[in-house]
Each structure stands twice: as C-alpha cells, then as structure tokens.
Amino acid sequence: MSGDIRVNRARRAAVIVWRQLPFFVWLIALWMLLWGQFTWLAFLTGLIAALVVTRIFRLPPVELSGRVNLWWGFVFVVEFIFAVVRGSLTVAWQVLDFRRQPGTAIIAVPLRTDDDLIMTHTAVTASLIPGSLIVETDRDRRILYLHIIGVRNDADVEKQRASVYHWEERIVRAVGSRAQLQTIREDAAARRRPPVVEQPKPPVVEQPKPPVVERAKPPVAGQPKPPVVERAKRDETPGGTP
C-alpha cells in the first residue's frame, strides 16, 4: 500500500516538474537575454534566479498547457534573433538619418488568447525587440499598450500591430494549448478571408398605374327595366303645326 502511494507521489512530482520545466527554461533564457550573455555563468545565475523567484517569492500558480512543440520553438528563436538584429539596425539608421525625425506612437493591441503566461511572453518578446516597448498592460481586457518609433502613417501602425500578433501566434504554436491554437487558426483564417462588400441595391422605380375604367354592369335578371319616356316630336316643316 505504501509502495503505491510513493509511486503516485513520484508520478505527480514528475508531472509537475515536466509542466514547470518550460517555465524554468524561459526564465533562464530571459535572464541571459537581459544580461546579454550566453555563458555558463549566466546560465547558473539564471537558474538560481528562477529558483528564488518560484520558491521564495510565491506567486499564484501558473497553469501550463503541458504541450511543447520543439519545431515551433526553434522557429520562434530564429525569428526572434533575426528581429532583434533587424530592429537594432533600423533604430540605428533612424538615429543617424538627420533628414527626418522618426515618428512615435502608442498603440493598443488586444490579444486573441486569454492566458497570463502567453500575454507575459508576448509582452516580453515585443519589449526585447528594439523599436518597441511595453508601457502598460490591461490584464482584464487582454490589451498590450506599446510605445513604438518609426511610425509615419496608419499603415505603419497596423504593421506594428500585426508584428505583435505574429509573436503571439509563434508563442502559442510553441507552448500554447490546443484550444488556444485553434483560436489562433480561426482568427488567422478570418483575417485572410476577403471582406464582404454589400452591393448597392438598384433604386425601385414605381410604374404609373393604368387608369381604372368602370364598365357598365349588366342588368340583373328579374329586375324591371326603367320606363322609356318618348318625347313628342315636333313637325320641323316650316309653318307646320304640331
């Protein structure tokens, strides 16, 4: 009996560790990215920081999906590195270009998924890319507010908003649940669908009504005919008398 209890406890502990492993890995990677060092020392200090954050500073438990896609995780890392390099070069060019001042804006991006962990990952990813920075988050309505530079028109704003949606999609594909993945797919399909344009209806022209001609009603059988009154004709002969 005690052996079964120990086996159940070991299985439960293994499940907890497996579900929390992506969270630990992300905290260590985030620590190394913040310091800009990919060394064994940065890894060990990041591991200690992750243990301190999760064990000493107790926070509400984060429900992980238990799903990890290594391929999409690799795609996320490659695209993130490319975006960081491109963002750095873009910001450097905007600073050195004295002909024009880069426009700035604060945009609101309502996320499509309702999950604290996905929201945090998306916000951190958007902040680590040069040119954008999270200034506020609305947890209740799932809205991220970003300060971005290099904006000149509405098309640039929509481009930045689409970039945040892109990172949310990559994170969901890597560590999101199946329900969140289905939500992302449905939203992507809806965005690709062309908008329905209602055709204007032709004006209704009322045709003139033909005049109504009342016809004489036929006599009803059995009804007496009206009397015919004959007038006396006068003799139209000159000098004639009636």
N, C-alpha and C positions, 0 to 999 in steps of 0.2 A: 504493500500500500504506500509506504513512504517512498519507495523507488519510483512509483508512478507520479507522485507529487513532485519529486525532484526533476523528473523528465519533463513534466508540464511546465515547471518553472523555468527550466533551461530553454525550452522551446519558446516560451513567452519572452524571455530575455533576448533570445536570438532574433525574434521578430521585431522587438523594439529597437535593437541595435541596427538591424537592416533598414528599418524605416527612418531612423535618425542619421544613418550614415551619409546620405546625400546632403543633409543639412550641415553636418560637420565638415564635409568636403567643401561645401560652398563657403562656410565661414573662414576656413583656412585659405581658400583661393582669394576671398575678398580681402583678408588681411595682407596677403602677399601683393595683391594689386594696389592696395592703398599705400604700401611702403615702396612699391616699385622694385621689389627684389624677389627673384625666384631662386633662392638658395636654401640649403638645408637649415640654416639658422632661422630664416624667415618661416620655413615650414614648421619647425619645432615651436617657435614663439606663437605662431598662428594656432597650433594645436593646443597650447596652454591657454591662449586667449579664448578659444572655443569652449574648452572645458570649464573655464572660470565663468563665462557668460551663461552656459547652460546649467551649471551645477550650483553656483553660488548665488547668482542673480536669477532667482527663479521667476520665470515668466509664464503666462498661460500656455498650456501645451499647444503645439502646432501639429495639426493633423496632416500628415503627409499622405500622398496618394499611394505610396508603395510601388509606383511604376517609374522605371528609369529606362530611357531609350539612349543607348550609348552612341548610336549613329547621329541622332539629332543633337545630342550633347556635344559631339565633336564638331558638327556643323555650326552650332552656336559659338563655340570657342573660336573657330577660324573666322567666322564673320565678325565677331566682336573685335578680334585683333586687327582685322582689316579696317573696321570702322574707326577704331582708335587712331590708327596711323593716318587715315584719310582726314579725320576730324582735326588732328594736330596740324597737318599741312594746310588745311582750309583756314583754320584760325590764324596761323602764321601769315598766310597770304593776305587775309583781311586786315591784319595789323600793319603790314608793310605797304599796303596799297593806299597811298595818300590821296588818290584822286577822289575817292568816295568813302563815306563813313558807313560801316555795316549797320543795317537796321536791327533793332531789337524788338522783342515782343514777349508777352507772357500768354501762353496758350493753355487751354484746358483739354485734357484727353480723358474721356470716360472709357474705362476699361470694359472689356466684354466678359471677363470672368469674375466671379465673386469668391476670392480666396486671398487671405492675408499674405501668404507666402509668395504667391505669384505676383501680387501687387508690389511686395517689397523687392523681389528680384528685378521686376521691370523698372522700378524707380531707380535702383542702384545702377543697373545697366545704362539707363539713359543719362544718369549723372556722371558716370565714368567716361563717357564719350565727350571729347572737347567740343564746345559749342552749345551745349545744353546742360541745364542744371535744374534739379527739382527744388522748388521754392515752397511748396505746400502740397499736402495730400489730404483728400477728403475720404476717410475710410467708409463712412456710411453710404455715400453715393458712388464710391469707387472711381474717383476722379483724381488725376495727377495734374498738377499745375507746374509748368516748366517755363524757365526763362531761357530763351534761345536768341542767338545772334545770327546775322547774315540773312535777315528777312527783309524783303522788298515789297512783296505783294501777297495777295491771298493764296496764290499757288504755292509760295514758299511755306506758308503756314500749314497748308494741307500736306505738303511733303514731309514736314517735321512730324505732324500727327500720324501720318502713315508709317513713319520710321518707328515710332513708339509701338504702334500696333504690330509691326513686324517683329520687334523684340518680344512682345508678349506672346506672339504665336510660336516663336522659336523656343521660349521657355516652357510653354505648355506642351509642345511636342516632345521636349526632353524629359520633364519631370511632372507634368500635369496628369490629372486623372482622365479616364476615358470620357466622362461626362463633359469635362472642360474641353477636351479635344474635339468632341462632337459640336460643342458650341462654337469653337473657332472655325471649324469647317463650314458650318451653316452660315456664319457671318461672312466668311470669305466667298462662299457661293452667292450670297445675296449681293455682295459688292460687285462681283463680276457680271451679274445679271444686268442687262441694259434697262434703264428706267422706262417705264410705260408712259408714253405720251398720248394723252387723250386727243383724238381728232375732233376739231370743232364741228358741231352739228350744222348742217345746212339750214338756212332760215326757212321757216314754214310760210309759204305764200298761200293765203286764203283765196280760193277761186270764187268769183262772183256767183251768187246763186241765181238760177234762171227764174224769171217771173212766174208766179203761180197763176194759171188760167183756170178760173172756175167754170166748169161746164154745167149746162142746164140739166137738172135732174129729170129723168123720165117720169111720166105720170104713174101714179100708183094705181094698180087695178082696183076697180070698185069705187074709186073716188069720183064724184060728179064733176063734169067739166064746167068751167065757168061759162055763163051765158054770153053769147056773141051779140053784141048790140050793133045793128046795122043802121047806119046813118042814111037819111033820105038824101038822095042825090038831086041836085037842082039841075034844071034844064039850062045848060050853058048856052043854048041858042039865043042870039040877040033878040030881045023883045019877047022872049018866051016867058011863060008864067009857070010856076010850079004846079 
